[in-house]
Amino acid sequence: MGWLLRKCVKCGKYTLNKEKCPYCGGNVKIPHPAKFSPDDKYVKYKRMLLREAEEDEKNNN
């Protein structure tokens, strides 16, 4: 069973809708963190994406 809960990026409210937020119409994403494994082969790429997302968020605000 997959993740059902979604969180709106724009207003921060939670919803079960997978396409968009029913309150503000913003994009929704899965609020759960990725699974952790100490032997993760892709940790380098995940960190790069995280840093990139943080920089984009800073630039957009």
Distance bins in CASP14 RR format, pairs under 12 A and 6 or more apart:
PFRMAT RR
TARGET T0000
AUTHOR 0000-0000-0000
RMODE 2
METHOD distances of the structure
MODEL  1
2 18 0 0 0 0 0 1 0 0 0 0 0
2 30 0 0 0 0 1 0 0 0 0 0 0
2 32 0 0 0 0 1 0 0 0 0 0 0
3 14 0 0 0 0 0 1 0 0 0 0 0
3 16 0 0 0 0 0 1 0 0 0 0 0
3 18 0 0 0 0 1 0 0 0 0 0 0
3 28 0 0 0 0 0 1 0 0 0 0 0
3 29 0 0 0 0 0 1 0 0 0 0 0
3 30 1 0 1 0 0 0 0 0 0 0 0
3 31 0 0 0 0 1 0 0 0 0 0 0
3 32 1 0 1 0 0 0 0 0 0 0 0
3 33 0 0 0 0 0 1 0 0 0 0 0
3 34 0 0 0 0 0 1 0 0 0 0 0
3 35 0 0 0 0 0 1 0 0 0 0 0
4 14 0 0 0 0 0 1 0 0 0 0 0
4 15 0 0 0 0 1 0 0 0 0 0 0
4 16 1 0 1 0 0 0 0 0 0 0 0
4 17 0 0 0 0 0 1 0 0 0 0 0
4 18 0 0 0 0 1 0 0 0 0 0 0
4 28 0 0 0 0 0 1 0 0 0 0 0
4 30 0 0 0 0 1 0 0 0 0 0 0
4 31 0 0 0 0 0 1 0 0 0 0 0
4 32 0 0 0 0 0 1 0 0 0 0 0
5 13 0 0 0 0 0 1 0 0 0 0 0
5 14 1 0 1 0 0 0 0 0 0 0 0
5 15 1 0 0 1 0 0 0 0 0 0 0
5 16 1 0 0 1 0 0 0 0 0 0 0
5 17 0 0 0 0 0 1 0 0 0 0 0
5 18 0 0 0 0 0 1 0 0 0 0 0
5 28 0 0 0 0 1 0 0 0 0 0 0
5 29 0 0 0 0 0 1 0 0 0 0 0
5 30 1 0 0 1 0 0 0 0 0 0 0
5 31 1 0 0 1 0 0 0 0 0 0 0
5 32 1 0 0 1 0 0 0 0 0 0 0
6 12 0 0 0 0 0 1 0 0 0 0 0
6 13 0 0 0 0 1 0 0 0 0 0 0
6 14 1 0 0 1 0 0 0 0 0 0 0
6 15 1 0 1 0 0 0 0 0 0 0 0
6 16 1 0 0 1 0 0 0 0 0 0 0
6 17 1 0 0 1 0 0 0 0 0 0 0
6 18 1 0 0 1 0 0 0 0 0 0 0
6 19 0 0 0 0 1 0 0 0 0 0 0
6 20 0 0 0 0 1 0 0 0 0 0 0
6 21 0 0 0 0 1 0 0 0 0 0 0
6 22 0 0 0 0 0 1 0 0 0 0 0
6 23 0 0 0 0 0 1 0 0 0 0 0
6 25 0 0 0 0 0 1 0 0 0 0 0
6 26 0 0 0 0 0 1 0 0 0 0 0
6 27 0 0 0 0 1 0 0 0 0 0 0
6 28 1 1 0 0 0 0 0 0 0 0 0
6 29 1 0 0 1 0 0 0 0 0 0 0
6 30 1 0 0 1 0 0 0 0 0 0 0
6 31 1 0 0 1 0 0 0 0 0 0 0
6 32 0 0 0 0 1 0 0 0 0 0 0
7 13 1 0 0 1 0 0 0 0 0 0 0
7 14 1 0 1 0 0 0 0 0 0 0 0
7 15 1 0 0 1 0 0 0 0 0 0 0
7 16 0 0 0 0 0 1 0 0 0 0 0
7 17 0 0 0 0 0 1 0 0 0 0 0
7 18 0 0 0 0 0 1 0 0 0 0 0
7 21 0 0 0 0 1 0 0 0 0 0 0
7 23 0 0 0 0 0 1 0 0 0 0 0
7 26 0 0 0 0 0 1 0 0 0 0 0
7 27 0 0 0 0 0 1 0 0 0 0 0
7 28 1 0 0 1 0 0 0 0 0 0 0
7 29 1 0 0 1 0 0 0 0 0 0 0
7 30 1 0 0 1 0 0 0 0 0 0 0
7 31 1 0 1 0 0 0 0 0 0 0 0
7 32 0 0 0 0 1 0 0 0 0 0 0
8 14 1 0 0 1 0 0 0 0 0 0 0
8 15 1 0 0 1 0 0 0 0 0 0 0
8 16 0 0 0 0 0 1 0 0 0 0 0
8 17 0 0 0 0 1 0 0 0 0 0 0
8 18 0 0 0 0 0 1 0 0 0 0 0
8 19 0 0 0 0 0 1 0 0 0 0 0
8 20 0 0 0 0 1 0 0 0 0 0 0
8 21 1 1 0 0 0 0 0 0 0 0 0
8 22 0 0 0 0 1 0 0 0 0 0 0
8 23 1 0 0 1 0 0 0 0 0 0 0
8 24 1 0 0 1 0 0 0 0 0 0 0
8 25 1 0 0 1 0 0 0 0 0 0 0
8 26 1 0 1 0 0 0 0 0 0 0 0
8 27 1 0 0 1 0 0 0 0 0 0 0
8 28 1 0 1 0 0 0 0 0 0 0 0
8 29 0 0 0 0 1 0 0 0 0 0 0
8 30 0 0 0 0 0 1 0 0 0 0 0
8 31 0 0 0 0 1 0 0 0 0 0 0
9 15 0 0 0 0 0 1 0 0 0 0 0
9 20 0 0 0 0 0 1 0 0 0 0 0
9 21 0 0 0 0 1 0 0 0 0 0 0
9 24 0 0 0 0 1 0 0 0 0 0 0
9 25 0 0 0 0 0 1 0 0 0 0 0
9 26 1 0 0 1 0 0 0 0 0 0 0
9 27 1 0 1 0 0 0 0 0 0 0 0
9 28 1 0 0 1 0 0 0 0 0 0 0
9 29 1 0 1 0 0 0 0 0 0 0 0
9 30 0 0 0 0 0 1 0 0 0 0 0
9 31 0 0 0 0 0 1 0 0 0 0 0
9 53 0 0 0 0 0 1 0 0 0 0 0
9 56 0 0 0 0 0 1 0 0 0 0 0
9 57 0 0 0 0 1 0 0 0 0 0 0
9 60 0 0 0 0 0 1 0 0 0 0 0
10 20 0 0 0 0 1 0 0 0 0 0 0
10 21 1 0 0 1 0 0 0 0 0 0 0
10 22 0 0 0 0 0 1 0 0 0 0 0
10 23 0 0 0 0 1 0 0 0 0 0 0
10 24 1 0 1 0 0 0 0 0 0 0 0
10 25 1 0 0 1 0 0 0 0 0 0 0
10 26 1 0 1 0 0 0 0 0 0 0 0
10 27 1 0 0 1 0 0 0 0 0 0 0
10 28 0 0 0 0 1 0 0 0 0 0 0
10 29 0 0 0 0 0 1 0 0 0 0 0
10 60 0 0 0 0 0 1 0 0 0 0 0
11 20 0 0 0 0 0 1 0 0 0 0 0
11 21 1 0 0 1 0 0 0 0 0 0 0
11 22 0 0 0 0 0 1 0 0 0 0 0
11 23 1 0 1 0 0 0 0 0 0 0 0
11 24 1 0 1 0 0 0 0 0 0 0 0
11 25 0 0 0 0 1 0 0 0 0 0 0
11 26 1 0 0 1 0 0 0 0 0 0 0
11 27 0 0 0 0 0 1 0 0 0 0 0
11 28 0 0 0 0 0 1 0 0 0 0 0
12 21 0 0 0 0 1 0 0 0 0 0 0
12 23 0 0 0 0 1 0 0 0 0 0 0
12 24 0 0 0 0 1 0 0 0 0 0 0
12 25 0 0 0 0 0 1 0 0 0 0 0
12 26 0 0 0 0 1 0 0 0 0 0 0
12 27 0 0 0 0 0 1 0 0 0 0 0
12 28 0 0 0 0 1 0 0 0 0 0 0
12 29 0 0 0 0 0 1 0 0 0 0 0
12 31 0 0 0 0 1 0 0 0 0 0 0
13 20 0 0 0 0 0 1 0 0 0 0 0
13 21 1 0 0 1 0 0 0 0 0 0 0
13 22 0 0 0 0 1 0 0 0 0 0 0
13 23 1 0 1 0 0 0 0 0 0 0 0
13 24 1 0 0 1 0 0 0 0 0 0 0
13 25 0 0 0 0 0 1 0 0 0 0 0
13 26 0 0 0 0 1 0 0 0 0 0 0
13 28 0 0 0 0 1 0 0 0 0 0 0
13 31 0 0 0 0 0 1 0 0 0 0 0
14 21 0 0 0 0 1 0 0 0 0 0 0
14 22 0 0 0 0 0 1 0 0 0 0 0
14 23 0 0 0 0 0 1 0 0 0 0 0
14 28 0 0 0 0 1 0 0 0 0 0 0
14 29 0 0 0 0 0 1 0 0 0 0 0
14 30 0 0 0 0 0 1 0 0 0 0 0
14 31 1 0 0 1 0 0 0 0 0 0 0
14 32 0 0 0 0 0 1 0 0 0 0 0
15 21 1 0 0 1 0 0 0 0 0 0 0
15 22 1 0 1 0 0 0 0 0 0 0 0
15 23 1 0 0 1 0 0 0 0 0 0 0
15 24 0 0 0 0 0 1 0 0 0 0 0
15 25 0 0 0 0 1 0 0 0 0 0 0
15 26 0 0 0 0 0 1 0 0 0 0 0
15 27 0 0 0 0 0 1 0 0 0 0 0
15 28 1 0 0 1 0 0 0 0 0 0 0
15 29 0 0 0 0 0 1 0 0 0 0 0
15 30 0 0 0 0 0 1 0 0 0 0 0
15 31 0 0 0 0 0 1 0 0 0 0 0
16 22 0 0 0 0 1 0 0 0 0 0 0
16 28 0 0 0 0 1 0 0 0 0 0 0
16 30 0 0 0 0 0 1 0 0 0 0 0
17 23 0 0 0 0 1 0 0 0 0 0 0
17 24 0 0 0 0 0 1 0 0 0 0 0
17 25 0 0 0 0 1 0 0 0 0 0 0
17 26 0 0 0 0 0 1 0 0 0 0 0
17 27 0 0 0 0 0 1 0 0 0 0 0
17 28 1 0 0 1 0 0 0 0 0 0 0
17 29 0 0 0 0 0 1 0 0 0 0 0
18 27 0 0 0 0 0 1 0 0 0 0 0
18 28 1 0 0 1 0 0 0 0 0 0 0
18 29 0 0 0 0 0 1 0 0 0 0 0
18 30 0 0 0 0 1 0 0 0 0 0 0
19 25 0 0 0 0 1 0 0 0 0 0 0
19 26 0 0 0 0 1 0 0 0 0 0 0
19 27 0 0 0 0 1 0 0 0 0 0 0
19 28 1 0 0 1 0 0 0 0 0 0 0
19 29 0 0 0 0 0 1 0 0 0 0 0
20 26 1 0 1 0 0 0 0 0 0 0 0
20 27 1 0 0 1 0 0 0 0 0 0 0
20 28 1 0 0 1 0 0 0 0 0 0 0
20 29 0 0 0 0 0 1 0 0 0 0 0
21 27 1 0 0 1 0 0 0 0 0 0 0
21 28 1 0 1 0 0 0 0 0 0 0 0
21 29 0 0 0 0 0 1 0 0 0 0 0
22 28 0 0 0 0 1 0 0 0 0 0 0
29 53 0 0 0 0 0 1 0 0 0 0 0
33 46 0 0 0 0 0 1 0 0 0 0 0
33 50 0 0 0 0 0 1 0 0 0 0 0
34 40 0 0 0 0 1 0 0 0 0 0 0
34 42 0 0 0 0 1 0 0 0 0 0 0
34 43 0 0 0 0 0 1 0 0 0 0 0
34 45 0 0 0 0 0 1 0 0 0 0 0
34 46 1 0 0 1 0 0 0 0 0 0 0
34 47 0 0 0 0 0 1 0 0 0 0 0
34 49 0 0 0 0 0 1 0 0 0 0 0
34 50 0 0 0 0 0 1 0 0 0 0 0
35 42 0 0 0 0 0 1 0 0 0 0 0
35 46 0 0 0 0 0 1 0 0 0 0 0
36 43 0 0 0 0 1 0 0 0 0 0 0
36 46 0 0 0 0 0 1 0 0 0 0 0
37 43 0 0 0 0 1 0 0 0 0 0 0
37 46 0 0 0 0 0 1 0 0 0 0 0
40 46 1 0 0 1 0 0 0 0 0 0 0
40 47 0 0 0 0 0 1 0 0 0 0 0
42 48 0 0 0 0 1 0 0 0 0 0 0
42 49 0 0 0 0 1 0 0 0 0 0 0
42 50 0 0 0 0 0 1 0 0 0 0 0
43 49 0 0 0 0 0 1 0 0 0 0 0
43 50 0 0 0 0 0 1 0 0 0 0 0
44 50 0 0 0 0 0 1 0 0 0 0 0
44 51 0 0 0 0 0 1 0 0 0 0 0
45 51 0 0 0 0 0 1 0 0 0 0 0
45 52 0 0 0 0 0 1 0 0 0 0 0
46 52 0 0 0 0 0 1 0 0 0 0 0
46 53 0 0 0 0 0 1 0 0 0 0 0
47 53 0 0 0 0 0 1 0 0 0 0 0
47 54 0 0 0 0 0 1 0 0 0 0 0
48 54 0 0 0 0 0 1 0 0 0 0 0
48 55 0 0 0 0 0 1 0 0 0 0 0
49 55 0 0 0 0 0 1 0 0 0 0 0
49 56 0 0 0 0 0 1 0 0 0 0 0
50 56 0 0 0 0 0 1 0 0 0 0 0
50 57 0 0 0 0 0 1 0 0 0 0 0
51 57 0 0 0 0 0 1 0 0 0 0 0
51 58 0 0 0 0 0 1 0 0 0 0 0
52 58 0 0 0 0 0 1 0 0 0 0 0
52 59 0 0 0 0 0 1 0 0 0 0 0
53 59 0 0 0 0 0 1 0 0 0 0 0
53 60 0 0 0 0 0 1 0 0 0 0 0
54 60 0 0 0 0 0 1 0 0 0 0 0
54 61 0 0 0 0 0 1 0 0 0 0 0
55 61 0 0 0 0 0 1 0 0 0 0 0
END
